[in-house]
Amino acid sequence: MERGDILSVSQLKVSFDDHVILDGISFSVRRDGTFAVIGPNGAGKTVMFRAILGLIPFEGEVEWAADLRIGYVPQKLFVAKDIPLTVSEFLHLKENDPHQIATGLTSVGLGESESSDSHRGRRLLGTRLGALSGGELQRVLIAFALLGKPNVLLFDEPTSGIDISGEETVYSLINKLKKEKDLTIIFISHELEVVFQYADTVLCLNKEQVCYGPPRKVIDKASLDALYGKDAQVYRHTSDRGHHHHGH
């Protein structure tokens, strides 16, 4: 592992019952960097996360720096509306200190200091997970991941569509946390706009490694064709990025 890296992955291969999901994946993540993973559905992005976290068997090498504490925000926690777990009980699964819990909620914009309504934080703690809005649940999951003071946060497709407070999107919240807490961020996304805006390095996956490096250098027509197929309309708008000022 090179100095300054927190993760080094070499020739990662994952198969289930002779079915190869990922093959020949090699990359490294710099400490304090923002590293994005993109690719179509079924490309193996979440499988790769699970492999580097040691949750599933793999071939190849995955080496983390020695001093790491890893926080993980799953893609979506599907919460049944009638699940009896409250926000407080959920956070207490990981942390018993009420002060740490309050600090975690404040850092994701759900604490009392953010609002003139001093009961807001307390009311939220007593709310059942299934009754939260999408944005609130996303923030509670991030607060949960921040407990234990991680220095690496893995996000599986943060829901960018959720406007979590006025103009703040989940990505601007992640960026703010990164600056405040000395975090390295690794995230899966399917939104190129976000990757260009926030990531300093991108890994393009489609079962194999399609591209790897600084987004503006490695995301080009050839790599997008290899990821999404030549007829993919889905990312066409990124080619004229910056020309979407309405009202011309």
C-alpha positions as CSV (number, residue, x, y, z in Angstrom):
1,M,0.0,0.0,0.0
2,E,1.3,3.4,-0.9
3,R,1.8,6.1,1.7
4,G,-1.3,8.3,1.8
5,D,-3.6,5.5,0.8
6,I,-6.3,4.2,3.2
7,L,-7.3,1.3,0.9
8,S,-5.6,-0.8,-1.7
9,V,-7.5,-3.4,-3.7
10,S,-5.7,-5.7,-6.1
11,Q,-7.3,-8.1,-8.6
12,L,-10.5,-8.4,-6.7
13,K,-12.7,-11.2,-7.9
14,V,-16.1,-12.2,-6.5
15,S,-18.1,-15.2,-7.7
16,F,-21.2,-17.0,-6.5
17,D,-21.7,-20.6,-7.6
18,D,-19.3,-20.3,-10.5
19,H,-21.1,-17.1,-11.6
20,V,-18.5,-14.3,-11.8
21,I,-19.9,-11.0,-10.4
22,L,-16.7,-9.0,-10.4
23,D,-13.3,-9.7,-11.9
24,G,-10.0,-7.9,-12.2
25,I,-10.8,-4.9,-10.0
26,S,-7.7,-2.9,-8.8
27,F,-7.7,0.6,-7.3
28,S,-6.6,2.6,-4.3
29,V,-8.3,5.2,-2.2
30,R,-6.4,8.2,-0.9
31,R,-6.8,9.3,2.7
32,D,-9.1,12.3,2.9
33,G,-10.3,11.8,-0.7
34,T,-13.8,11.4,-2.1
35,F,-14.0,8.3,-4.2
36,A,-17.0,7.5,-6.4
37,V,-18.0,4.1,-7.9
38,I,-20.4,4.3,-10.9
39,G,-21.9,1.7,-13.2
40,P,-25.2,0.3,-14.3
41,N,-27.6,-1.8,-12.2
42,G,-26.2,-5.3,-11.8
43,A,-22.6,-4.1,-12.4
44,G,-21.5,-5.4,-8.9
45,K,-21.1,-2.0,-7.1
46,T,-22.8,-3.1,-3.8
47,V,-21.1,-6.5,-4.1
48,M,-17.8,-4.7,-4.3
49,F,-18.6,-2.7,-1.1
50,R,-19.5,-5.9,0.7
51,A,-16.3,-7.6,-0.4
52,I,-14.0,-4.7,0.7
53,L,-15.8,-4.7,4.0
54,G,-15.1,-8.4,4.4
55,L,-18.8,-9.4,4.5
56,I,-18.6,-11.9,1.6
57,P,-15.8,-14.2,0.3
58,F,-13.5,-12.8,-2.5
59,E,-10.3,-13.6,-4.3
60,G,-7.5,-11.0,-4.6
61,E,-6.2,-8.6,-2.0
62,V,-8.0,-5.9,0.0
63,E,-5.8,-4.0,2.4
64,W,-7.0,-1.2,4.6
65,A,-4.7,1.1,6.6
66,A,-4.2,0.0,10.2
67,D,-5.9,2.9,12.0
68,L,-9.3,2.9,10.3
69,R,-12.8,3.0,11.7
70,I,-15.4,2.5,9.0
71,G,-18.9,3.8,9.0
72,Y,-21.4,2.3,6.4
73,V,-24.6,3.9,5.2
74,P,-26.6,1.2,3.3
75,Q,-28.5,1.9,0.1
76,K,-31.9,2.1,1.7
77,L,-33.1,0.7,5.0
78,F,-36.5,-0.5,4.1
79,V,-38.4,0.3,7.2
80,A,-41.8,-1.2,7.7
81,K,-44.2,1.5,8.7
82,D,-45.2,-0.5,11.8
83,I,-41.7,-1.3,13.0
84,P,-41.7,-0.4,16.7
85,L,-38.1,0.9,16.8
86,T,-37.7,4.6,17.6
87,V,-34.9,6.8,16.4
88,S,-33.5,6.7,20.0
89,E,-33.7,3.0,20.2
90,F,-32.1,2.6,16.8
91,L,-29.1,4.9,17.7
92,H,-28.8,3.1,21.1
93,L,-28.0,-0.1,19.2
94,K,-24.6,1.4,18.6
95,E,-24.1,4.1,21.3
96,N,-25.3,4.4,24.9
97,D,-24.1,7.9,25.6
98,P,-27.0,10.4,25.0
99,H,-24.5,13.2,24.5
100,Q,-22.8,11.3,21.6
101,I,-26.3,10.6,20.1
102,A,-27.3,14.3,20.4
103,T,-24.0,15.3,18.8
104,G,-24.5,12.9,16.0
105,L,-28.0,14.2,15.2
106,T,-26.8,17.8,15.4
107,S,-24.0,17.0,12.9
108,V,-26.6,15.8,10.3
109,G,-28.8,18.8,11.0
110,L,-31.4,17.1,13.2
111,G,-30.2,18.5,16.5
112,E,-31.8,21.1,18.7
113,S,-29.2,23.8,18.0
114,E,-30.3,23.9,14.4
115,S,-33.9,24.9,15.3
116,S,-35.6,27.5,17.5
117,D,-37.9,24.6,18.4
118,S,-35.9,23.1,21.3
119,H,-38.2,20.1,21.4
120,R,-37.5,19.1,17.9
121,G,-34.5,16.9,18.7
122,R,-36.3,15.2,21.6
123,R,-39.4,14.7,19.5
124,L,-37.4,13.1,16.7
125,L,-35.8,10.7,19.2
126,G,-39.2,9.4,20.2
127,T,-40.4,9.0,16.6
128,R,-40.6,5.6,15.0
129,L,-38.3,5.0,12.1
130,G,-41.2,4.1,9.8
131,A,-42.8,7.5,10.5
132,L,-39.8,9.5,9.3
133,S,-39.7,11.3,6.0
134,G,-37.2,10.0,3.4
135,G,-34.8,12.9,4.1
136,E,-35.0,12.4,7.9
137,L,-34.4,8.7,7.6
138,Q,-31.4,9.3,5.3
139,R,-30.0,11.6,8.0
140,V,-30.6,9.2,10.8
141,L,-28.7,6.5,8.9
142,I,-25.8,8.9,8.5
143,A,-25.9,9.8,12.2
144,F,-25.9,6.1,13.0
145,A,-22.8,5.6,10.7
146,L,-21.1,8.6,12.4
147,L,-21.4,7.0,15.9
148,G,-18.1,5.5,16.9
149,K,-16.2,8.4,15.1
150,P,-15.3,6.7,11.8
151,N,-12.6,8.1,9.6
152,V,-14.0,6.4,6.5
153,L,-17.6,6.6,5.4
154,L,-19.1,4.3,2.8
155,F,-22.3,5.3,1.2
156,D,-24.3,3.1,-1.1
157,E,-26.3,5.4,-3.4
158,P,-27.2,8.3,-1.2
159,T,-30.6,9.5,-2.3
160,S,-29.7,12.8,-4.0
161,G,-33.4,13.4,-4.9
162,I,-34.2,14.0,-1.3
163,D,-34.0,17.6,-0.4
164,I,-33.1,17.4,3.2
165,S,-33.3,21.0,4.4
166,G,-33.9,23.9,2.1
167,E,-31.1,23.7,-0.5
168,E,-29.0,21.2,1.3
169,T,-28.8,17.9,-0.5
170,V,-27.4,14.7,1.0
171,Y,-24.2,15.3,-1.0
172,S,-23.7,18.8,0.3
173,L,-24.2,17.4,3.8
174,I,-21.6,14.6,3.2
175,N,-19.2,17.2,1.9
176,K,-19.7,19.4,5.0
177,L,-19.2,16.4,7.3
178,K,-16.0,15.4,5.4
179,K,-14.5,18.9,6.1
180,E,-15.7,18.9,9.7
181,K,-14.6,15.4,10.7
182,D,-11.5,14.6,8.6
183,L,-13.4,11.8,6.7
184,T,-12.5,9.8,3.6
185,I,-15.7,9.3,1.6
186,I,-16.4,6.3,-0.7
187,F,-19.7,6.4,-2.4
188,I,-21.7,4.6,-5.1
189,S,-23.7,6.8,-7.4
190,H,-25.5,6.7,-10.7
191,E,-25.5,10.4,-11.1
192,L,-22.6,11.8,-13.1
193,E,-23.3,15.4,-12.1
194,V,-22.6,14.5,-8.5
195,V,-19.5,12.5,-9.4
196,F,-18.1,15.5,-11.3
197,Q,-19.0,17.9,-8.5
198,Y,-17.7,16.0,-5.5
199,A,-15.4,13.1,-6.4
200,D,-11.7,13.4,-7.0
201,T,-11.4,9.8,-8.2
202,V,-13.9,7.6,-9.9
203,L,-14.1,3.8,-10.5
204,C,-16.3,2.7,-13.4
205,L,-17.6,-0.8,-13.0
206,N,-19.5,-3.1,-15.2
207,K,-18.5,-6.5,-13.7
208,E,-15.0,-5.5,-14.9
209,Q,-13.1,-2.3,-14.4
210,V,-14.1,0.1,-17.2
211,C,-12.3,3.3,-16.0
212,Y,-10.4,4.6,-13.0
213,G,-8.9,8.0,-12.3
214,P,-10.0,11.7,-12.0
215,P,-13.6,11.9,-13.3
216,R,-13.0,14.6,-15.9
217,K,-10.2,12.6,-17.4
218,V,-11.6,9.1,-17.5
219,I,-15.4,9.5,-17.9
220,D,-15.7,9.9,-21.7
221,K,-17.9,8.6,-24.4
222,A,-16.0,5.3,-24.7
223,S,-16.3,4.5,-21.0
224,L,-19.9,5.5,-20.9
225,D,-20.7,3.3,-23.9
226,A,-18.9,0.4,-22.1
227,L,-20.9,1.1,-19.0
228,Y,-24.3,1.8,-20.3
229,G,-24.4,0.7,-23.9
230,K,-24.2,2.8,-27.0
231,D,-27.9,3.7,-27.0
232,A,-28.0,4.9,-23.4
233,Q,-29.9,8.2,-23.3
234,V,-29.6,8.3,-19.6
235,Y,-26.4,10.3,-19.3
236,R,-26.6,12.4,-22.5
237,H,-27.2,15.5,-20.5
238,T,-23.8,15.5,-18.9
239,S,-22.0,16.3,-22.2
240,D,-23.4,19.8,-22.1
241,R,-23.0,20.2,-18.4
242,G,-23.2,23.8,-17.3
243,H,-25.6,24.9,-20.1
244,H,-28.8,24.3,-18.2
245,H,-29.4,27.8,-17.1
246,H,-33.2,28.2,-17.6
247,G,-34.6,31.3,-19.0
248,H,-32.3,31.9,-21.9
